[in-house]
Amino acid sequence: TDDTVVIAASLASLRTPKVETFDTRALQQLDSAHFLHPFTDHAALRDKGARVIVRGQGVYLWDSDGHQIIDGMSGLWCVNAGYGRTSISEAVYRQMETLPFYNSFFNTTNVPAVRLAAELVALAPPQFSHVFFTGSGSEANDTVVRMVRRYWDILGQPERQVIISRRNAYHGSTMAGASLGGMPGMHAQGGLPIPGIRHIGQPNYLEAGQGMSENAFGLVAAGWLEEEILAVGPDKVAAFIGEPVQGAGGVVIPPATYWPEVQRICDKYDILLIADEVICGFGRLGTWFGCELMGFKPDLISFAKGVTSGYVPLGGVLIGKRVAHALLEKGGDFNHGFTYSGHPVACAAALENLRILVDERLVEKVALDTGPHLKAAFNELATHPLVGHAESCGMVAGLNLVRVKGASMHECVPFERALQVGMLCRGHMFELGVIMRAVGDRMIVAPPLVMTRAEIDEMAARIWDCLDLTLEDVR
Ligand code: PLP
């Protein structure tokens, strides 16, 4: 029909870059002359030049040379609602016109921040009653460190200072965030971790679960927490923090037994349990928060990214009633805050983003439709000769590149590290227009929650072609 033709034409035009030209080389030269990028080797950047991203729509990006790219990483695990949401830009515009900024210190507040706090508490598990707003996930985790130590102080146990986290975890780049994180490369720079942070092993079945069932391994990995608590002394431990599914560490999906056992151990020693939901929150795993899927009840949740789908920076900490009661009823001033805590424009963007997630039922869609479809696509990719195994959880997935496939994941023969096969593969992804991240030889995706079944198939087809090219490189 005429309508179908018109719709198809407008869809096609939406997906084609606007005719706008950029001098890519000039931009790259200016970039490498003046822009110090996060986590970037600038010598390599100078040689190759940065890719300049100029536009986004839905799950697609375009670079300054007009290449169309499927964004398998949602920007940086954040663009849950997809690119090009004019209703978010309009909400931001309206708020900027009305009140671009006011602070929330000194007994003042603003309308979007009040509404967002209430909305977040309504979406969160029932034990939550309050929200503290920050500008990022790193600031959220810094806030967590200050908050749990303050909590124990108020309760007359100031010696409870130690926070236990996991090796290879990523919790941000501020001093406390990077300290909570367990990335050796980060600790090696800048004298980290700060005092009072300890790290235990991560529940990585591939690395540490050989000879055990997954569920048996989950109990063993949770047991490392109890060992550490006893080594430190239970009366000195304030909290345990972890991501429900570890993201930047390589999409480490724990066995089903892990989190319930962690919860049991925290309860046994009366230790606060914190979920870093900066990646898992807002639908990534097919539930509003990852802790709901993994079966545990945290006292605090740190969040960021998906709360605004990355349209403007915003983060925060959801505070459970146990901690809120102490802070609010017994604590007096909590001497902590950021200029942008409860920023009205960021909160307006978040409110509209949450409306989209709710009205379009994106979280349910991940659970029942696109998440299972992504799993099927990755199971198919696991049949590629270069792939040892693949796994997924909601809209995150990972696959391991191996020299020789084995009957089980523990029987695969990995590549020598020096070959950097993951980076080779990532290079091909770049060329073929799909963004996937390499963590060693593990390739991971976390696409926007709006990605359709057809777009998942298109992404998987491009990944398959990249795997073919990588296989030719290593033959
Ligand atoms: N926590 C987790 C689990 C993250 O993945 C990140 C960022 O990737 C952070 C915290 C830090 O958030 P931000 O980069 O907004 O400071």
Residues whose N, C-alpha, C, O or C-beta is under 5 A from the ligand:
A	BS01	PLP	S136 G137 S138 E139 Y170 H171 G172 E243 G247 A248 D276 V278 I279 A304
